[in-house]
Amino acid sequence: MFNMKRSFALLILIALALQCCKSNTEKIQDPEDSILIKNEEKTLKYKKKLISNAIYNSKFIEIENVLINDHKAILSKNEFDALYQKNDSAKTSLWECGNPFDWLDKDWMVKTYGEINKEKGTFERFDGKITTIYEKEIQFNTNNHIVLFEKALISSNSFKISNHNITLDKGTTLEGFKKIFPNTEIENLENRNEVRARFYLEKNSDDAFLFYFKNGKLEYFTLWWLLC
């Protein structure tokens, strides 16, 4: 009888010891488990944020929120030269209807060319010439102080709306574009296989980013200004 009691007591002690070890193990694992749970929650929140930002309802895109090949649409000349070291060619010509640098870079234009002459409709000493820089399947305009994106083929370039995690590239289709941008203006062109989508830069302005589709696929995009 004594041995049975002793054995029973021993079993109880072993059971208590195992329970204690399990409890201690759980306590040790708690902080790690907590970290994993928090990381999973952050991942889910991030994914939900991406999903929620995948729909762009506005008819406007601010130029400050646009990235061309992950670079700003407006660069200083020094920034541009550092990024695009090998230019295919460049051409300087007279822009008779004015140019966007008149207001995008007004302070520098005034400092360099004097105040606007009302009779001339431009800066006092400015000859109205703007340089267009041609890269492979992309082109820019410059007043030799800042450089402004103009046009790019989608085959080797990308367009990103940085504050909405939306990127358009060579895989973008018209059908997919309409799902992402349900409220954009879609215009039919003369060719039945071609359409154009338009996003204004701001209210009460005709200046816009234009996206051209051919046979249901994005072909090229451009930054267009109403100058005349």
Summary of the structure (lengths in Angstrom):
residues: 228
radius of gyration: 30.7
end to end distance: 111.0
largest distance: 120.9
contacts: 579
relative contact order: 0.13
helix: 38%
strand: 32%
